[in-house]
């Protein structure tokens, strides 16, 4: 299989009979070879229907533009579809924001260097200078933008570096709250939250968890919206703990969860496996 000749179609529409047949018959009629198909309905009677489909494009008998225009008229319009097609040959461009903690950042860069994350990592921006050397060791440009003083000036500088250049911004433990205006400038932003949302929001969640005597700790990857820590959740994971774990032990366990959860969320986004449904996500992992 030619990995650069794969297209990914994501669909959301009202559920009704004939959707899968209409989509697959249309693609087959234009020479597409369907290699993966996942679907979900919230309710077969009047619910929402979600589908992710991968197909090979090598034998298509029309150009992308013609295929998409025809799909819109013949299939999407009659079924009231919200849809989009992504092409693996159009490599997504990603940037990473980080503060002083390196674990999530280095996990992403390591996976990217091994080809596990299908994107171009164009730069890392940090409000601390300490991670320049490990980032540049991966061949990725590093930019230091202090954020302790004028927040507006810091965000303006970051926008100068990144705006319009990246499809995805990843917050790999960037410990500053971004303004709604900044968030609105990027197509997608993914954040890792060092707790199991919606519990223990805000500062120092592991101390909060310790004080509550929790038996599980977790990490949450979510899309960023103007609402602090309120964006659609992509992935979560937990680890069991007990009264013997102090705050430092909880943080050690939490860092491992954060690395894995963020990496999975970023990979699923890059592979077009996520459909956002209002304040939730459908993830075809």
N, C-alpha and C positions, 0 to 999 in steps of 0.2 A: 504494500500500500504506500502510495506517495503521500507523505505527511503534509506536504505543501499544497496538495490538491484537495483538501478537505474543507467543506463548508458546513456551518452549524446554523440550523434554523430553530429559533425559539418562538413559540406561539402562546398567546393567552386569548381566550375567547369564551363566549357562553357555550356551555356543553349542549350538544345535540348530535343525533346520529349522522354519520357520514364524514366526519372531519378527517379521520385518519385516511380513509379511502381517497378523499379528494386531494389531500396533500401528497400521498405516496403515488397516486396515479399521475398527478401533474408532473412530479419530478421524474418518474419513469418515462413519461412521454418525451422528455427532453434529454434522455440519456444519462440521468443521474443514477449512480449505484448507491443505495442507502445502506450504510454500514452500522448504524446504531439508532435506536429509537426508544425514548422513554416518555411516558405520559402519566398524568394524574388528573383526577377530577375531584372537586370539592363536594359535589353531589351530582349523580347522574340525572336527576330531575331538577333542572333549573340552576345547576351550579356552574362554577367556572372550570374550564378545561385548560390544562397546561401541557405543552409538549416540547421536547428537545429532540432534534433529529440531526444526524450527521450523514453527509453524502459526499461521494467522490465527484469531482468536477472535470476530470480529464476528458470525459466523453460527452460533455454537454454540447448540444447542437446550436446553442445561442450564447451570446455574451452575457455577462453578469447583469448589465442594465436591462437588457431585453427580458431575461429570466425574471428579474424582480418586478418589472412592470407587468408582465403577464401574470405572475403569481398574485399580485395585488388585485388585478381585475377579475381573474378567473376563480381564485380560491379565497383570498383574504376578505374581499368586500362582501361576498355572500354570507360568510360565516362571522362577520364583524370581528375580525382578528386584529389584535395588537401583535405585531411580529417584527422580527429583524433577522437578518442573515449576517453572520460573521465568517470571514475567510481566514484560514490558518496562514495563508501567504501574507496577510496584512499583519505583521508582527506588532503587537501592542507595545507602547512605550510607557515605562513605569519610572517613577521617582520615589524616593524613600525619605521620610522625615524621622529623625531620631533625636533623643536627648543624650544622656550620659550612659545609659545601660545598653550593652552590646548584644545581648543574647538573641533577641528577635531579629535584629539587623543581620548578624552573622549567619543565622540560620537561613535567612532569605538569600543572602549572597552566596552561601555555600551551595544551596539547592540550584540557584540560577547558574552558577559556574559549572554544575554537573549536567545542565540541560533539563532539569526537572521543572523549571518555570519558563514557559514559552513567552518570553518578552525581551525587550531591550531595557536594561536598567541604565538610565541615562545619567543619574546623579544621586548623591546622598546629601541632604541638607541637615545640619545639626545646629542646635543652640549651644553646643559645647564643642571645643576643638579636639577633645581627647581621642576621637575615633578616626581621625584623618589617616593615620598609618595603616590600620587594618583594612579600611575601605579602599584606599589606593592600591593596596596589595592585590585586590581583585581587578584592578584596572578601571575602577569606577571613579569619576570625578567627585571630589568632596568639597562642600561649601559650608563655611562657618558663618552663621547669621545669629548674633547675640539676640536674645529675646527678653532679657531682664529689665530693660528700660522702656523705650517707646514701642509698644506693641504694634501700633499702626505702621511705624517705620519698618519694623522687622517683617511684618506681613507684606508690605510693599516691596521690600527687597526680595523676599521669597517669590512673590509673583513675577518680579522682573526676571528671575532665574528660570521659573518653571511654567508660567501661564502660557497656554496654547501649544505647549510642546509635548504634553503627556496625556495618555489615555487614563492612567491610573496613578493615584497617589496613595502610598501605604504609610500609615503612622505606626512605626515599629517602636513603640514606647516613646512617643513624642509627648513630653509632659507639660505642654502648654495648651490652653484652650484656644481654638481657632475661632475667628469671628464668622458670623453667618455670611458676610460678603466674601471672605476668603474661600469658604466651603463652596459657595455657588460658582466659583471660577473653574472647577474641575469636574469632568464628566463623572468620575467615580472616586471615592475615597474610602479606604478600608482601615479600620482601627482595631487594635487589640486592647481589650480592657482586662485588667488584672483582677477580675472577680467574675463570679457567675451571675451576670445581669439577669433580672433587675435588682438583685440583692447587693448591698454594700457598694452603692455608687459613691463617687467622690473620692476623697483622699484616704490613703492608708487602709485599703480594704482588708489586708491580711491582719492588721491589728484589730479592726472591727470584727473580723471573723473569729479571731482568737478570743476576744472578749465575750462573744456570743456562744462560745463553746461549740462551734459547728463540727460536724462529722464529715463534711465534704467541702472541698474548696474547688474552685474552677476558674476557667478563663473563657472569654467571649470575644469572637471576632464579629464585627458588624459594620455596615455601611454608615458613613458619617452624614448626619443631617444637621440642620440648624439647632435641633434639640440636643442638648448635651447627653451623650450616651443613650440616645433614644432612637437611633437609626435601626433599620431592619437587621435582625440577627442572621448571620450566615452559618456560624459553627460555634459549638461549645464543647467543653470536655471537663471532667471532674476527676479528682483523686480523693480517696478516703483518708481521713486523718483521725487522730485521737487526742486525748488529753496530754499525751507525752510530747506532742509537737509544739515547740515554742514558735515565736514569730519568725525567727530566722529559718527554721525548718519548713514552715509554711511557705516562705518566700522561695526557698530552693525548689520545692515541689511546684510552686506556681510558675516559676520561670520556665520549667520544662513544659508545662501545659501551654503556656503562652506561645512558645516557639512553635509547637506542633499545630496548635489551633490556627495561628495566623498563617502559617505556611499552607495549610489545607485550604483556607478561605481564599488566599491569593491565587493558588493553583486553579481552584474551581472557577474563580472569576475569569482568569485568563483563558480557560477552556470553554467559556460561555456555558457553564453548567448552572447558572443561577438566574431565576426569574423573580423579580421583585413584585410582590403582590400587596400593594398598599404598605402596611407597616410590617409585613412578613416577607419571607422568601420561600420559594420552592427550589430546592437544590437537588439536581439530578446527578449525584456523585457516583 
